Amino acid sequence: MSTIAIALAVFVCCFAAALAGLCVKLPAHRIDADSKETVRLVMGLIATMAALVLGLLIASASSSYNTQAAELQQMSADLTQLDRMLVLYGPETGDIREMLRQTVSLAHQRIWPPETGRPPNLDPSIARGRLDLFFAKLENLTPKGDAQARAQNTAWQLAASLTQLRMLMYEQLNGSVPRTLLVVLMFWVSVLFLSFGLFARFHVTLILVLGIGAISVAGAILLILELNQPYSGLIRLSDAPIVSALAAMDR
């Protein structure tokens, strides 16, 4: 189910609950001052819980998105440095540099596909064979001096760090929002909107305000879901760091 479809379902549930509350005609003996006050207290409790959960989800999703962005920039810097170490080693690393550039270029095309509508492929196991061959070629280099030995050692450390970072970024993407939590949150918000219309009179201004409120809640849910999918959807991470690294490799 797409993030837009989920947000639309949240809007429909909230707005339908508000309309249902407007349509309910309570008997006079059930709408005395004490009953209204009790309902307001209960709805205030639910509103507080819903607001806390929404705030925590937005903060968590934003933190996850920013972490991916920072790690993507770190990966770009490490790739550029790795390529530089191979250059400093000498012309013997020409084929290794080309393999690195091709591997990064293929990964870029998988994660940011040029074809519109094609989903990104984030599975790191696809490039495992290329990476194993890259490490084998890097290990088989025979340094002819201290400078080449230092360059090979630094390149090896950078390559190992990049592999670890790539796996970490992939594992972090699995921390999506639990569907059960969304269902509970949708129930709380729907009950709130039901209470909004319970003691109100039906008129156009009220309908407009309730609609704006339902759109706001749906927008918050959409924001949470989109931030948890940083490589697809409406709020997508830019590929500028990887493009910059590829440009540096071509020099």
MOWOGI-V478030 format. One record per helix or strand of 2 or more residues. SS is the DSSP state (H for helix, E for strand). FROM is the first residue (numbers start at 1). LEN is the number of residues. If there is no record, write none. Layout:
ss=SS from=FROM len=LEN
ss=SS from=FROM len=LEN
//
This chain:
ss=H from=3 len=21
ss=H from=28 len=3
ss=H from=33 len=57
ss=H from=91 len=21
ss=H from=124 len=16
ss=H from=146 len=27
ss=H from=179 len=20
ss=H from=204 len=24
ss=H from=240 len=10
//
